[in-house]
Amino acid sequence: MSKIGKINISIPEKVKVVQNGNLLNIEGPLGKKTLNIDTNTFDLKIEEGKTVSLKPKNLNQDTKRLWGMNRSLLNNAIIGINIGYGKTLELNGVGYRASLKGKQLNMQLGFSHDINFDIPDTVKITVEKQTIIKISGSDKQEVGMIASKIKALRPPEPYKGKGIKEQGQYILKKEGKKK
């Protein structure tokens, strides 16, 4: 039995969940999302628009593996449409700064050139101060993917901690050379 899969998902008041065959349409204050649930493998029940439960039709190794994952994807979609997800990135280093230029995030990261990162339409990026970047959106996977792409442009180095890191991320610092 899946510990995560057994838990029912409560639907907030502002969110509507409607099933059309294999597709599950979720509408809320932050937009719409469509999920594809395999109805041959799973039995999906929406009870009075307040809870959603996902149960496998027959228990075997494959359905046990997919049960918790599908439940988590459904829960993340409902939370994302209602509240949204966000990540905060920090730029550490002398001369490291970011700014918005139209649909692009312009960053100076110690290279000889500026780096322009194209912002997708589904994600909102704001720059506070010049060293803090806030990424928000309704899709948890996409927000995390954008954050990881930006972090990969200049990962934090272990000696001085210069680079792009998530807020609250701890960097193990190494000791420098000794004489």
VMD Tcl script that builds the backbone (N, CA, C; Angstrom):
set m [mol new atoms 537]
animate dup $m
set s [atomselect $m all]
$s set {name element resname resid chain x y z} {
  {N N MET 1 A 0.839 -1.184 0.000}
  {CA C MET 1 A 0.000 0.000 0.000}
  {C C MET 1 A 0.882 1.244 0.000}
  {N N SER 2 A 0.441 2.248 -0.717}
  {CA C SER 2 A 1.152 3.511 -0.767}
  {C C SER 2 A 0.673 4.413 0.363}
  {N N LYS 3 A 1.614 4.883 1.178}
  {CA C LYS 3 A 1.242 5.760 2.285}
  {C C LYS 3 A 0.711 7.089 1.765}
  {N N ILE 4 A 1.353 7.630 0.746}
  {CA C ILE 4 A 0.941 8.912 0.189}
  {C C ILE 4 A -0.334 8.755 -0.634}
  {N N GLY 5 A -0.435 7.702 -1.404}
  {CA C GLY 5 A -1.573 7.499 -2.291}
  {C C GLY 5 A -2.901 7.346 -1.564}
  {N N LYS 6 A -2.872 6.812 -0.344}
  {CA C LYS 6 A -4.112 6.580 0.411}
  {C C LYS 6 A -4.785 7.866 0.882}
  {N N ILE 7 A -4.017 8.946 1.045}
  {CA C ILE 7 A -4.548 10.188 1.596}
  {C C ILE 7 A -5.437 10.886 0.569}
  {N N ASN 8 A -6.653 11.270 0.990}
  {CA C ASN 8 A -7.550 12.009 0.115}
  {C C ASN 8 A -7.076 13.449 -0.035}
  {N N ILE 9 A -7.373 14.043 -1.185}
  {CA C ILE 9 A -6.979 15.422 -1.469}
  {C C ILE 9 A -8.203 16.304 -1.271}
  {N N SER 10 A -8.083 17.317 -0.414}
  {CA C SER 10 A -9.199 18.242 -0.222}
  {C C SER 10 A -9.105 19.350 -1.268}
  {N N ILE 11 A -10.261 19.730 -1.795}
  {CA C ILE 11 A -10.322 20.763 -2.830}
  {C C ILE 11 A -10.730 22.077 -2.172}
  {N N PRO 12 A -9.952 23.152 -2.332}
  {CA C PRO 12 A -10.329 24.450 -1.773}
  {C C PRO 12 A -11.608 24.994 -2.433}
  {N N GLU 13 A -12.215 25.987 -1.805}
  {CA C GLU 13 A -13.494 26.528 -2.291}
  {C C GLU 13 A -13.394 27.141 -3.679}
  {N N LYS 14 A -12.295 27.826 -3.974}
  {CA C LYS 14 A -12.163 28.553 -5.236}
  {C C LYS 14 A -11.789 27.663 -6.416}
  {N N VAL 15 A -11.473 26.400 -6.160}
  {CA C VAL 15 A -10.982 25.499 -7.202}
  {C C VAL 15 A -12.091 24.533 -7.630}
  {N N LYS 16 A -12.194 24.324 -8.956}
  {CA C LYS 16 A -13.159 23.362 -9.511}
  {C C LYS 16 A -12.387 22.247 -10.207}
  {N N VAL 17 A -12.776 21.008 -9.914}
  {CA C VAL 17 A -12.146 19.846 -10.532}
  {C C VAL 17 A -13.218 19.080 -11.297}
  {N N VAL 18 A -13.020 18.895 -12.606}
  {CA C VAL 18 A -13.991 18.203 -13.456}
  {C C VAL 18 A -13.260 17.125 -14.245}
  {N N GLN 19 A -13.892 15.931 -14.293}
  {CA C GLN 19 A -13.283 14.814 -15.016}
  {C C GLN 19 A -13.975 14.622 -16.358}
  {N N ASN 20 A -13.166 14.534 -17.431}
  {CA C ASN 20 A -13.651 14.225 -18.779}
  {C C ASN 20 A -12.875 13.026 -19.292}
  {N N GLY 21 A -13.381 11.822 -19.057}
  {CA C GLY 21 A -12.674 10.621 -19.479}
  {C C GLY 21 A -11.340 10.498 -18.762}
  {N N ASN 22 A -10.234 10.477 -19.523}
  {CA C ASN 22 A -8.903 10.399 -18.932}
  {C C ASN 22 A -8.391 11.752 -18.444}
  {N N LEU 23 A -8.993 12.837 -18.927}
  {CA C LEU 23 A -8.511 14.169 -18.588}
  {C C LEU 23 A -9.181 14.707 -17.337}
  {N N LEU 24 A -8.401 15.396 -16.522}
  {CA C LEU 24 A -8.899 16.020 -15.304}
  {C C LEU 24 A -8.633 17.517 -15.432}
  {N N ASN 25 A -9.704 18.314 -15.550}
  {CA C ASN 25 A -9.579 19.763 -15.711}
  {C C ASN 25 A -9.663 20.432 -14.349}
  {N N ILE 26 A -8.679 21.260 -14.031}
  {CA C ILE 26 A -8.624 21.960 -12.754}
  {C C ILE 26 A -8.622 23.453 -13.056}
  {N N GLU 27 A -9.599 24.185 -12.486}
  {CA C GLU 27 A -9.695 25.627 -12.681}
  {C C GLU 27 A -9.657 26.312 -11.332}
  {N N GLY 28 A -8.956 27.446 -11.278}
  {CA C GLY 28 A -8.851 28.179 -10.033}
  {C C GLY 28 A -8.482 29.631 -10.279}
  {N N PRO 29 A -8.176 30.359 -9.209}
  {CA C PRO 29 A -7.869 31.780 -9.359}
  {C C PRO 29 A -6.599 32.077 -10.156}
  {N N LEU 30 A -5.653 31.138 -10.215}
  {CA C LEU 30 A -4.406 31.376 -10.944}
  {C C LEU 30 A -4.382 30.763 -12.340}
  {N N GLY 31 A -5.502 30.234 -12.821}
  {CA C GLY 31 A -5.536 29.716 -14.179}
  {C C GLY 31 A -6.166 28.335 -14.278}
  {N N LYS 32 A -5.828 27.650 -15.372}
  {CA C LYS 32 A -6.370 26.316 -15.654}
  {C C LYS 32 A -5.217 25.345 -15.874}
  {N N LYS 33 A -5.486 24.093 -15.552}
  {CA C LYS 33 A -4.494 23.041 -15.785}
  {C C LYS 33 A -5.239 21.758 -16.127}
  {N N THR 34 A -4.682 20.974 -17.029}
  {CA C THR 34 A -5.256 19.696 -17.419}
  {C C THR 34 A -4.254 18.595 -17.112}
  {N N LEU 35 A -4.722 17.570 -16.374}
  {CA C LEU 35 A -3.887 16.417 -16.056}
  {C C LEU 35 A -4.446 15.191 -16.751}
  {N N ASN 36 A -3.557 14.303 -17.181}
  {CA C ASN 36 A -3.962 13.062 -17.813}
  {C C ASN 36 A -3.800 11.929 -16.793}
  {N N ILE 37 A -4.922 11.353 -16.349}
  {CA C ILE 37 A -4.919 10.245 -15.396}
  {C C ILE 37 A -5.331 8.978 -16.143}
  {N N ASP 38 A -4.577 7.905 -15.969}
  {CA C ASP 38 A -4.878 6.634 -16.626}
  {C C ASP 38 A -6.062 5.968 -15.928}
  {N N THR 39 A -7.242 6.029 -16.542}
  {CA C THR 39 A -8.444 5.458 -15.914}
  {C C THR 39 A -8.486 3.935 -16.022}
  {N N ASN 40 A -7.635 3.336 -16.855}
  {CA C ASN 40 A -7.567 1.876 -16.908}
  {C C ASN 40 A -6.875 1.323 -15.670}
  {N N THR 41 A -5.954 2.080 -15.113}
  {CA C THR 41 A -5.179 1.646 -13.952}
  {C C THR 41 A -5.767 2.161 -12.647}
  {N N PHE 42 A -6.257 3.417 -12.646}
  {CA C PHE 42 A -6.726 4.052 -11.416}
  {C C PHE 42 A -8.209 4.395 -11.470}
  {N N ASP 43 A -8.841 4.353 -10.296}
  {CA C ASP 43 A -10.236 4.736 -10.133}
  {C C ASP 43 A -10.257 6.088 -9.428}
  {N N LEU 44 A -10.738 7.123 -10.112}
  {CA C LEU 44 A -10.736 8.477 -9.575}
  {C C LEU 44 A -12.143 8.854 -9.126}
  {N N LYS 45 A -12.273 9.322 -7.886}
  {CA C LYS 45 A -13.581 9.715 -7.364}
  {C C LYS 45 A -13.525 11.155 -6.869}
  {N N ILE 46 A -14.458 11.979 -7.366}
  {CA C ILE 46 A -14.598 13.360 -6.894}
  {C C ILE 46 A -15.880 13.401 -6.078}
  {N N GLU 47 A -15.736 13.623 -4.764}
  {CA C GLU 47 A -16.879 13.565 -3.861}
  {C C GLU 47 A -17.391 14.964 -3.548}
  {N N GLU 48 A -18.537 15.334 -4.117}
  {CA C GLU 48 A -19.255 16.587 -3.874}
  {C C GLU 48 A -18.388 17.823 -4.090}
  {N N GLY 49 A -17.381 17.738 -4.920}
  {CA C GLY 49 A -16.517 18.878 -5.191}
  {C C GLY 49 A -15.648 19.294 -4.017}
  {N N LYS 50 A -15.530 18.420 -3.008}
  {CA C LYS 50 A -14.739 18.783 -1.824}
  {C C LYS 50 A -13.490 17.932 -1.653}
  {N N THR 51 A -13.537 16.663 -2.059}
  {CA C THR 51 A -12.366 15.795 -1.961}
  {C C THR 51 A -12.194 14.969 -3.230}
  {N N VAL 52 A -10.961 14.594 -3.482}
  {CA C VAL 52 A -10.626 13.718 -4.609}
  {C C VAL 52 A -9.850 12.545 -4.041}
  {N N SER 53 A -10.225 11.333 -4.457}
  {CA C SER 53 A -9.481 10.152 -4.019}
  {C C SER 53 A -9.047 9.360 -5.249}
  {N N LEU 54 A -7.886 8.769 -5.147}
  {CA C LEU 54 A -7.303 8.002 -6.240}
  {C C LEU 54 A -6.978 6.615 -5.709}
  {N N LYS 55 A -7.558 5.591 -6.309}
  {CA C LYS 55 A -7.329 4.211 -5.875}
  {C C LYS 55 A -6.988 3.363 -7.095}
  {N N PRO 56 A -6.039 2.435 -6.958}
  {CA C PRO 56 A -5.733 1.544 -8.075}
  {C C PRO 56 A -6.818 0.474 -8.219}
  {N N LYS 57 A -7.072 0.059 -9.468}
  {CA C LYS 57 A -8.108 -0.963 -9.700}
  {C C LYS 57 A -7.620 -2.335 -9.250}
  {N N ASN 58 A -6.331 -2.626 -9.442}
  {CA C ASN 58 A -5.754 -3.854 -8.895}
  {C C ASN 58 A -4.353 -3.550 -8.395}
  {N N LEU 59 A -4.028 -4.105 -7.232}
  {CA C LEU 59 A -2.736 -3.815 -6.604}
  {C C LEU 59 A -1.657 -4.765 -7.102}
  {N N ASN 60 A -0.635 -4.219 -7.739}
  {CA C ASN 60 A 0.572 -4.962 -8.066}
  {C C ASN 60 A 1.753 -4.004 -7.977}
  {N N GLN 61 A 2.949 -4.467 -8.264}
  {CA C GLN 61 A 4.139 -3.640 -8.095}
  {C C GLN 61 A 4.080 -2.353 -8.916}
  {N N ASP 62 A 3.619 -2.443 -10.163}
  {CA C ASP 62 A 3.586 -1.263 -11.032}
  {C C ASP 62 A 2.595 -0.217 -10.544}
  {N N THR 63 A 1.399 -0.637 -10.148}
  {CA C THR 63 A 0.399 0.329 -9.694}
  {C C THR 63 A 0.779 0.939 -8.352}
  {N N LYS 64 A 1.467 0.175 -7.507}
  {CA C LYS 64 A 1.934 0.725 -6.235}
  {C C LYS 64 A 2.920 1.866 -6.472}
  {N N ARG 65 A 3.788 1.698 -7.461}
  {CA C ARG 65 A 4.780 2.724 -7.767}
  {C C ARG 65 A 4.128 3.994 -8.308}
  {N N LEU 66 A 3.125 3.822 -9.142}
  {CA C LEU 66 A 2.499 4.971 -9.795}
  {C C LEU 66 A 1.445 5.661 -8.932}
  {N N TRP 67 A 0.913 4.986 -7.940}
  {CA C TRP 67 A -0.186 5.495 -7.132}
  {C C TRP 67 A 0.197 6.784 -6.399}
  {N N GLY 68 A 1.261 6.746 -5.627}
  {CA C GLY 68 A 1.692 7.914 -4.869}
  {C C GLY 68 A 2.127 9.055 -5.769}
  {N N MET 69 A 2.784 8.732 -6.889}
  {CA C MET 69 A 3.239 9.774 -7.808}
  {C C MET 69 A 2.061 10.517 -8.431}
  {N N ASN 70 A 1.054 9.764 -8.905}
  {CA C ASN 70 A -0.113 10.399 -9.511}
  {C C ASN 70 A -0.884 11.237 -8.506}
  {N N ARG 71 A -0.975 10.762 -7.262}
  {CA C ARG 71 A -1.647 11.523 -6.216}
  {C C ARG 71 A -0.897 12.817 -5.933}
  {N N SER 72 A 0.441 12.766 -5.892}
  {CA C SER 72 A 1.249 13.957 -5.651}
  {C C SER 72 A 1.135 14.960 -6.802}
  {N N LEU 73 A 1.122 14.472 -8.040}
  {CA C LEU 73 A 0.963 15.358 -9.192}
  {C C LEU 73 A -0.384 16.076 -9.148}
  {N N LEU 74 A -1.436 15.349 -8.778}
  {CA C LEU 74 A -2.772 15.927 -8.675}
  {C C LEU 74 A -2.831 16.958 -7.548}
  {N N ASN 75 A -2.246 16.632 -6.395}
  {CA C ASN 75 A -2.224 17.547 -5.255}
  {C C ASN 75 A -1.426 18.812 -5.587}
  {N N ASN 76 A -0.275 18.660 -6.243}
  {CA C ASN 76 A 0.543 19.812 -6.623}
  {C C ASN 76 A -0.186 20.715 -7.608}
  {N N ALA 77 A -0.955 20.121 -8.521}
  {CA C ALA 77 A -1.711 20.923 -9.484}
  {C C ALA 77 A -2.803 21.727 -8.781}
  {N N ILE 78 A -3.507 21.115 -7.820}
  {CA C ILE 78 A -4.574 21.812 -7.099}
  {C C ILE 78 A -3.993 22.952 -6.251}
  {N N ILE 79 A -2.883 22.696 -5.561}
  {CA C ILE 79 A -2.249 23.744 -4.746}
  {C C ILE 79 A -1.716 24.858 -5.644}
  {N N GLY 80 A -1.124 24.512 -6.773}
  {CA C GLY 80 A -0.569 25.503 -7.694}
  {C C GLY 80 A -1.620 26.405 -8.291}
  {N N ILE 81 A -2.783 25.857 -8.633}
  {CA C ILE 81 A -3.867 26.647 -9.211}
  {C C ILE 81 A -4.490 27.551 -8.144}
  {N N ASN 82 A -4.493 27.116 -6.885}
  {CA C ASN 82 A -5.097 27.896 -5.808}
  {C C ASN 82 A -4.137 28.948 -5.244}
  {N N ILE 83 A -2.942 28.525 -4.809}
  {CA C ILE 83 A -2.003 29.416 -4.119}
  {C C ILE 83 A -0.833 29.790 -5.019}
  {N N GLY 84 A -0.272 28.812 -5.715}
  {CA C GLY 84 A 0.900 29.040 -6.542}
  {C C GLY 84 A 2.168 28.600 -5.825}
  {N N TYR 85 A 3.252 28.528 -6.566}
  {CA C TYR 85 A 4.541 28.129 -6.032}
  {C C TYR 85 A 5.554 29.225 -6.309}
  {N N GLY 86 A 6.568 29.294 -5.470}
  {CA C GLY 86 A 7.590 30.308 -5.661}
  {C C GLY 86 A 8.937 29.861 -5.132}
  {N N LYS 87 A 9.985 30.423 -5.713}
  {CA C LYS 87 A 11.352 30.188 -5.257}
  {C C LYS 87 A 12.078 31.522 -5.265}
  {N N THR 88 A 13.008 31.670 -4.333}
  {CA C THR 88 A 13.803 32.886 -4.241}
  {C C THR 88 A 15.269 32.526 -4.415}
  {N N LEU 89 A 15.925 33.225 -5.336}
  {CA C LEU 89 A 17.348 32.999 -5.605}
  {C C LEU 89 A 18.150 34.214 -5.154}
  {N N GLU 90 A 19.349 33.960 -4.651}
  {CA C GLU 90 A 20.240 35.028 -4.206}
  {C C GLU 90 A 21.509 35.011 -5.049}
  {N N LEU 91 A 21.985 36.202 -5.419}
  {CA C LEU 91 A 23.247 36.335 -6.140}
  {C C LEU 91 A 24.294 36.820 -5.153}
  {N N ASN 92 A 25.372 36.049 -4.986}
  {CA C ASN 92 A 26.456 36.416 -4.076}
  {C C ASN 92 A 27.722 36.605 -4.891}
  {N N GLY 93 A 28.344 37.753 -4.740}
  {CA C GLY 93 A 29.597 38.015 -5.430}
  {C C GLY 93 A 29.728 39.489 -5.749}
  {N N VAL 94 A 30.941 39.954 -5.901}
  {CA C VAL 94 A 31.190 41.357 -6.206}
  {C C VAL 94 A 30.749 41.644 -7.642}
  {N N GLY 95 A 29.869 42.615 -7.821}
  {CA C GLY 95 A 29.399 42.990 -9.147}
  {C C GLY 95 A 28.312 42.095 -9.711}
  {N N TYR 96 A 27.833 41.105 -8.939}
  {CA C TYR 96 A 26.763 40.231 -9.424}
  {C C TYR 96 A 25.446 40.964 -9.247}
  {N N ARG 97 A 24.693 41.132 -10.318}
  {CA C ARG 97 A 23.388 41.782 -10.206}
  {C C ARG 97 A 22.474 41.313 -11.321}
  {N N ALA 98 A 21.180 41.514 -11.094}
  {CA C ALA 98 A 20.167 41.109 -12.061}
  {C C ALA 98 A 19.199 42.260 -12.279}
  {N N SER 99 A 18.589 42.300 -13.454}
  {CA C SER 99 A 17.564 43.291 -13.763}
  {C C SER 99 A 16.650 42.728 -14.841}
  {N N LEU 100 A 15.439 43.271 -14.910}
  {CA C LEU 100 A 14.479 42.843 -15.926}
  {C C LEU 100 A 14.529 43.808 -17.100}
  {N N LYS 101 A 14.602 43.245 -18.303}
  {CA C LYS 101 A 14.554 44.048 -19.521}
  {C C LYS 101 A 13.500 43.437 -20.432}
  {N N GLY 102 A 12.268 43.909 -20.298}
  {CA C GLY 102 A 11.168 43.378 -21.096}
  {C C GLY 102 A 10.858 41.942 -20.698}
  {N N LYS 103 A 10.961 41.028 -21.641}
  {CA C LYS 103 A 10.683 39.606 -21.403}
  {C C LYS 103 A 11.954 38.818 -21.100}
  {N N GLN 104 A 13.022 39.531 -20.709}
  {CA C GLN 104 A 14.289 38.861 -20.436}
  {C C GLN 104 A 14.816 39.271 -19.063}
  {N N LEU 105 A 15.492 38.333 -18.432}
  {CA C LEU 105 A 16.194 38.584 -17.183}
  {C C LEU 105 A 17.657 38.792 -17.531}
  {N N ASN 106 A 18.163 40.002 -17.280}
  {CA C ASN 106 A 19.538 40.342 -17.606}
  {C C ASN 106 A 20.376 40.189 -16.351}
  {N N MET 107 A 21.448 39.386 -16.427}
  {CA C MET 107 A 22.290 39.139 -15.257}
  {C C MET 107 A 23.749 39.415 -15.582}
  {N N GLN 108 A 24.429 40.033 -14.612}
  {CA C GLN 108 A 25.869 40.227 -14.688}
  {C C GLN 108 A 26.475 39.322 -13.629}
  {N N LEU 109 A 27.179 38.285 -14.081}
  {CA C LEU 109 A 27.660 37.241 -13.174}
  {C C LEU 109 A 29.172 37.072 -13.196}
  {N N GLY 110 A 29.890 38.155 -13.460}
  {CA C GLY 110 A 31.345 38.080 -13.424}
  {C C GLY 110 A 31.981 37.610 -14.715}
  {N N PHE 111 A 31.185 37.390 -15.749}
  {CA C PHE 111 A 31.735 37.026 -17.052}
  {C C PHE 111 A 32.045 38.312 -17.816}
  {N N SER 112 A 32.659 38.196 -18.980}
  {CA C SER 112 A 32.966 39.375 -19.787}
  {C C SER 112 A 31.730 39.902 -20.508}
  {N N HIS 113 A 30.629 39.156 -20.427}
  {CA C HIS 113 A 29.394 39.545 -21.108}
  {C C HIS 113 A 28.205 39.373 -20.164}
  {N N ASP 114 A 27.123 40.067 -20.461}
  {CA C ASP 114 A 25.882 39.900 -19.705}
  {C C ASP 114 A 25.177 38.644 -20.196}
  {N N ILE 115 A 24.389 38.038 -19.306}
  {CA C ILE 115 A 23.625 36.855 -19.668}
  {C C ILE 115 A 22.154 37.239 -19.690}
  {N N ASN 116 A 21.486 36.981 -20.809}
  {CA C ASN 116 A 20.059 37.243 -20.945}
  {C C ASN 116 A 19.317 35.916 -20.900}
  {N N PHE 117 A 18.372 35.824 -19.961}
  {CA C PHE 117 A 17.577 34.599 -19.805}
  {C C PHE 117 A 16.142 34.908 -20.217}
  {N N ASP 118 A 15.620 34.175 -21.213}
  {CA C ASP 118 A 14.250 34.393 -21.686}
  {C C ASP 118 A 13.254 33.861 -20.658}
  {N N ILE 119 A 12.272 34.696 -20.288}
  {CA C ILE 119 A 11.267 34.318 -19.301}
  {C C ILE 119 A 10.058 33.732 -20.027}
  {N N PRO 120 A 9.640 32.494 -19.686}
  {CA C PRO 120 A 8.445 31.929 -20.306}
  {C C PRO 120 A 7.180 32.673 -19.851}
  {N N ASP 121 A 6.108 32.552 -20.631}
  {CA C ASP 121 A 4.860 33.248 -20.314}
  {C C ASP 121 A 4.172 32.702 -19.068}
  {N N THR 122 A 4.384 31.437 -18.746}
  {CA C THR 122 A 3.679 30.808 -17.625}
  {C C THR 122 A 4.309 31.111 -16.270}
  {N N VAL 123 A 5.503 31.721 -16.262}
  {CA C VAL 123 A 6.221 31.991 -15.012}
  {C C VAL 123 A 6.433 33.496 -14.879}
  {N N LYS 124 A 6.316 33.996 -13.639}
  {CA C LYS 124 A 6.544 35.418 -13.378}
  {C C LYS 124 A 7.839 35.564 -12.577}
  {N N ILE 125 A 8.730 36.430 -13.050}
  {CA C ILE 125 A 9.999 36.670 -12.368}
  {C C ILE 125 A 10.073 38.138 -11.975}
  {N N THR 126 A 10.402 38.398 -10.707}
  {CA C THR 126 A 10.605 39.764 -10.238}
  {C C THR 126 A 11.999 39.857 -9.621}
  {N N VAL 127 A 12.596 41.051 -9.702}
  {CA C VAL 127 A 13.921 41.282 -9.137}
  {C C VAL 127 A 13.772 42.282 -8.000}
  {N N GLU 128 A 14.117 41.856 -6.785}
  {CA C GLU 128 A 14.118 42.749 -5.634}
  {C C GLU 128 A 15.564 43.083 -5.319}
  {N N LYS 129 A 15.799 44.318 -4.884}
  {CA C LYS 129 A 17.161 44.843 -4.712}
  {C C LYS 129 A 17.849 44.661 -6.064}
  {N N GLN 130 A 18.999 44.083 -6.113}
  {CA C GLN 130 A 19.597 43.695 -7.394}
  {C C GLN 130 A 20.168 42.300 -7.291}
  {N N THR 131 A 20.104 41.757 -6.094}
  {CA C THR 131 A 20.719 40.454 -5.867}
  {C C THR 131 A 19.712 39.389 -5.483}
  {N N ILE 132 A 18.426 39.709 -5.518}
  {CA C ILE 132 A 17.406 38.729 -5.159}
  {C C ILE 132 A 16.426 38.589 -6.322}
  {N N ILE 133 A 16.248 37.349 -6.784}
  {CA C ILE 133 A 15.341 37.038 -7.892}
  {C C ILE 133 A 14.218 36.174 -7.344}
  {N N LYS 134 A 12.957 36.577 -7.564}
  {CA C LYS 134 A 11.809 35.786 -7.125}
  {C C LYS 134 A 11.114 35.196 -8.344}
  {N N ILE 135 A 10.919 33.882 -8.310}
  {CA C ILE 135 A 10.267 33.157 -9.400}
  {C C ILE 135 A 8.950 32.608 -8.857}
  {N N SER 136 A 7.840 32.871 -9.543}
  {CA C SER 136 A 6.549 32.359 -9.085}
  {C C SER 136 A 5.736 31.885 -10.280}
  {N N GLY 137 A 4.844 30.916 -10.008}
  {CA C GLY 137 A 3.990 30.370 -11.051}
  {C C GLY 137 A 3.065 29.326 -10.474}
  {N N SER 138 A 2.189 28.785 -11.312}
  {CA C SER 138 A 1.211 27.811 -10.833}
  {C C SER 138 A 1.669 26.367 -11.009}
  {N N ASP 139 A 2.729 26.138 -11.780}
  {CA C ASP 139 A 3.225 24.782 -12.020}
  {C C ASP 139 A 4.514 24.577 -11.227}
  {N N LYS 140 A 4.481 23.682 -10.251}
  {CA C LYS 140 A 5.626 23.438 -9.364}
  {C C LYS 140 A 6.847 22.968 -10.147}
  {N N GLN 141 A 6.630 22.079 -11.101}
  {CA C GLN 141 A 7.734 21.526 -11.876}
  {C C GLN 141 A 8.409 22.604 -12.720}
  {N N GLU 142 A 7.611 23.480 -13.328}
  {CA C GLU 142 A 8.173 24.514 -14.189}
  {C C GLU 142 A 8.930 25.574 -13.380}
  {N N VAL 143 A 8.395 25.959 -12.210}
  {CA C VAL 143 A 9.075 26.926 -11.348}
  {C C VAL 143 A 10.429 26.367 -10.914}
  {N N GLY 144 A 10.469 25.100 -10.521}
  {CA C GLY 144 A 11.720 24.466 -10.120}
  {C C GLY 144 A 12.704 24.348 -11.272}
  {N N MET 145 A 12.188 24.076 -12.466}
  {CA C MET 145 A 13.049 23.931 -13.641}
  {C C MET 145 A 13.695 25.263 -14.024}
  {N N ILE 146 A 12.911 26.346 -13.990}
  {CA C ILE 146 A 13.445 27.671 -14.305}
  {C C ILE 146 A 14.505 28.061 -13.266}
  {N N ALA 147 A 14.209 27.796 -11.982}
  {CA C ALA 147 A 15.166 28.121 -10.913}
  {C C ALA 147 A 16.469 27.344 -11.107}
  {N N SER 148 A 16.374 26.072 -11.462}
  {CA C SER 148 A 17.594 25.273 -11.636}
  {C C SER 148 A 18.383 25.717 -12.868}
  {N N LYS 149 A 17.701 26.173 -13.918}
  {CA C LYS 149 A 18.406 26.673 -15.108}
  {C C LYS 149 A 19.165 27.956 -14.792}
  {N N ILE 150 A 18.533 28.838 -13.994}
  {CA C ILE 150 A 19.203 30.085 -13.612}
  {C C ILE 150 A 20.380 29.781 -12.685}
  {N N LYS 151 A 20.193 28.848 -11.728}
  {CA C LYS 151 A 21.270 28.488 -10.810}
  {C C LYS 151 A 22.444 27.851 -11.551}
  {N N ALA 152 A 22.175 27.133 -12.627}
  {CA C ALA 152 A 23.227 26.457 -13.381}
  {C C ALA 152 A 24.120 27.436 -14.144}
  {N N LEU 153 A 23.649 28.674 -14.340}
  {CA C LEU 153 A 24.470 29.660 -15.033}
  {C C LEU 153 A 25.728 30.009 -14.237}
  {N N ARG 154 A 25.620 30.002 -12.898}
  {CA C ARG 154 A 26.770 30.283 -12.036}
  {C C ARG 154 A 26.549 29.598 -10.697}
  {N N PRO 155 A 26.848 28.287 -10.589}
  {CA C PRO 155 A 26.656 27.596 -9.312}
  {C C PRO 155 A 27.609 28.131 -8.254}
  {N N PRO 156 A 27.215 28.093 -6.972}
  {CA C PRO 156 A 28.078 28.632 -5.928}
  {C C PRO 156 A 29.372 27.829 -5.790}
  {N N GLU 157 A 30.489 28.544 -5.699}
  {CA C GLU 157 A 31.764 27.856 -5.564}
  {C C GLU 157 A 32.093 27.692 -4.080}
  {N N PRO 158 A 32.867 26.660 -3.714}
  {CA C PRO 158 A 33.020 26.292 -2.308}
  {C C PRO 158 A 34.015 27.125 -1.497}
  {N N TYR 159 A 34.775 28.040 -2.115}
  {CA C TYR 159 A 35.786 28.772 -1.365}
  {C C TYR 159 A 35.267 30.102 -0.818}
  {N N LYS 160 A 34.610 30.886 -1.655}
  {CA C LYS 160 A 34.057 32.163 -1.193}
  {C C LYS 160 A 32.531 32.167 -1.184}
  {N N GLY 161 A 31.906 31.191 -1.831}
  {CA C GLY 161 A 30.453 31.121 -1.883}
  {C C GLY 161 A 29.860 32.008 -2.957}
  {N N LYS 162 A 30.666 32.441 -3.927}
  {CA C LYS 162 A 30.171 33.301 -4.999}
  {C C LYS 162 A 29.348 32.465 -5.978}
  {N N GLY 163 A 28.224 33.020 -6.420}
  {CA C GLY 163 A 27.381 32.337 -7.389}
  {C C GLY 163 A 25.914 32.563 -7.081}
  {N N ILE 164 A 25.056 31.770 -7.718}
  {CA C ILE 164 A 23.605 31.872 -7.520}
  {C C ILE 164 A 23.165 30.687 -6.674}
  {N N LYS 165 A 22.457 30.973 -5.581}
  {CA C LYS 165 A 21.947 29.911 -4.722}
  {C C LYS 165 A 20.515 30.221 -4.331}
  {N N GLU 166 A 19.812 29.183 -3.869}
  {CA C GLU 166 A 18.456 29.385 -3.364}
  {C C GLU 166 A 18.526 29.994 -1.978}
  {N N GLN 167 A 17.493 30.740 -1.619}
  {CA C GLN 167 A 17.462 31.351 -0.297}
  {C C GLN 167 A 17.378 30.254 0.760}
  {N N GLY 168 A 18.260 30.302 1.722}
  {CA C GLY 168 A 18.280 29.292 2.765}
  {C C GLY 168 A 19.183 28.111 2.460}
  {N N GLN 169 A 19.727 28.015 1.262}
  {CA C GLN 169 A 20.611 26.914 0.894}
  {C C GLN 169 A 21.961 27.114 1.577}
  {N N TYR 170 A 22.476 26.059 2.190}
  {CA C TYR 170 A 23.761 26.140 2.873}
  {C C TYR 170 A 24.851 25.631 1.950}
  {N N ILE 171 A 25.934 26.389 1.859}
  {CA C ILE 171 A 27.060 25.995 1.015}
  {C C ILE 171 A 28.208 25.558 1.917}
  {N N LEU 172 A 28.662 24.319 1.751}
  {CA C LEU 172 A 29.818 23.835 2.498}
  {C C LEU 172 A 31.054 24.548 1.966}
  {N N LYS 173 A 31.710 25.300 2.821}
  {CA C LYS 173 A 32.884 26.050 2.392}
  {C C LYS 173 A 34.148 25.264 2.708}
  {N N LYS 174 A 35.079 25.310 1.753}
  {CA C LYS 174 A 36.360 24.645 1.916}
  {C C LYS 174 A 37.383 25.636 2.452}
  {N N GLU 175 A 38.398 25.097 3.084}
  {CA C GLU 175 A 39.479 25.933 3.557}
  {C C GLU 175 A 40.454 26.161 2.403}
  {N N GLY 176 A 40.996 27.368 2.324}
  {CA C GLY 176 A 41.932 27.693 1.246}
  {C C GLY 176 A 43.290 27.061 1.464}
  {N N LYS 177 A 44.222 27.355 0.539}
  {CA C LYS 177 A 45.590 26.818 0.648}
  {C C LYS 177 A 46.311 27.426 1.843}
  {N N LYS 178 A 47.154 26.637 2.475}
  {CA C LYS 178 A 47.963 27.117 3.582}
  {C C LYS 178 A 49.419 27.108 3.175}
  {N N LYS 179 A 50.203 28.014 3.775}
  {CA C LYS 179 A 51.642 28.067 3.460}
  {C C LYS 179 A 52.410 27.079 4.281}
}
mol reanalyze $m
mol bondsrecalc $m
mol representation Tube
mol addrep $m
